[in-house]
């Protein structure tokens, strides 16, 4: 189970009109992923980065049967739901709330927004996809045109391209505008090109 521990930066929530939630990867930290904000046009945003207890959101691969990743997975999703509710209670509408994650955090981002689809400001998935040994029927809501950027490598050590494409298809069926960029033989990292493409697609 995760203890609620959320790093904040940027504007105070009460002064901001927009918010962004960042999710770190396995072994990473909230501080690490929050540094991504330096490369995004989010100067006027309230920024949030939950910290996974033990630096890991769930113990096994995102392709494992979900039951094997409990209770970490459900606990992580619950922390995100609580955070989203808190931001909205402060008067920021879903369409002004953005998400970004890398690796395990990208998988968690994809899973959370697709289980709770709405018109969000935008979603950035740096090397990730929907969680599970197969696609489950856990997804509901309507993205209503939310822009979603997914970047990944082929091959990637953790995220197969097939799952990226399945994720794209499901999100599109739920009315997201999804742009996918696959980089041949790229290491498991976030590239400058990916960031630039995401910024253009999500913020411009």
BELFENZI-V418005 format. One record per residue. N is the residue number from 0. RES is the residue in one letter. NEAR is the number of other ideal C-beta (glycine too) atoms within 8 Angstrom. Layout:
n={N;N}
res={RES;RES}
near={NEAR;NEAR}
This chain:
n={0;1;2;3;4;5;6;7;8;9;10;11;12;13;14;15;16;17;18;19;20;21;22;23;24;25;26;27;28;29;30;31;32;33;34;35;36;37;38;39;40;41;42;43;44;45;46;47;48;49;50;51;52;53;54;55;56;57;58;59;60;61;62;63;64;65;66;67;68;69;70;71;72;73;74;75;76;77;78;79;80;81;82;83;84;85;86;87;88;89;90;91;92;93;94;95;96;97;98;99;100;101;102;103;104;105;106;107;108;109;110;111;112;113;114;115;116;117;118;119;120;121;122;123;124;125;126;127;128;129;130;131;132;133;134;135;136;137;138;139;140;141;142;143;144;145;146;147;148;149;150;151;152;153;154;155;156;157;158;159;160;161;162;163;164;165;166;167;168;169;170;171;172;173;174;175;176;177;178;179;180;181;182;183;184;185;186;187;188;189;190;191;192;193;194;195;196;197;198;199;200;201;202;203}
res={X;X;X;X;X;X;X;X;X;X;X;X;X;X;X;X;X;X;X;X;X;X;X;X;X;X;X;X;X;X;X;X;X;X;X;X;X;X;X;X;X;X;X;X;X;X;X;X;X;X;X;X;X;X;X;X;X;X;X;X;X;X;X;X;X;X;X;X;X;X;X;X;X;X;X;X;X;X;X;X;X;X;X;X;X;X;X;X;X;X;X;X;X;X;X;X;X;X;X;X;X;X;X;X;X;X;X;X;X;X;X;X;X;X;X;X;X;X;X;X;X;X;X;X;X;X;X;X;X;X;X;X;X;X;X;X;X;X;X;X;X;X;X;X;X;X;X;X;X;X;X;X;X;X;X;X;X;X;X;X;X;X;X;X;X;X;X;X;X;X;X;X;X;X;X;X;X;X;X;X;X;X;X;X;X;X;X;X;X;X;X;X;X;X;X;X;X;X;X;X;X;X;X;X}
near={6;12;5;7;9;11;11;9;7;12;8;6;11;5;6;13;5;13;14;17;15;16;16;16;11;8;5;11;8;13;8;8;17;12;7;12;13;5;6;12;5;11;5;8;13;15;13;13;16;16;11;10;8;4;10;10;12;12;6;6;5;13;7;10;7;11;5;8;13;9;6;13;14;8;10;14;12;8;12;13;10;9;12;12;8;8;14;11;6;8;5;13;7;9;7;10;16;16;15;16;20;16;15;15;16;17;15;18;16;18;13;12;14;14;11;10;13;10;9;13;10;13;16;13;15;13;14;19;15;13;11;11;6;4;7;6;4;7;10;6;9;8;16;7;8;16;11;15;16;15;15;15;13;10;7;12;4;8;15;8;11;6;11;14;9;11;15;11;8;12;13;10;6;12;9;13;9;10;10;11;11;10;12;6;6;9;4;8;5;9;9;5;8;12;12;8;12;14;12;8;11;13;8;5}
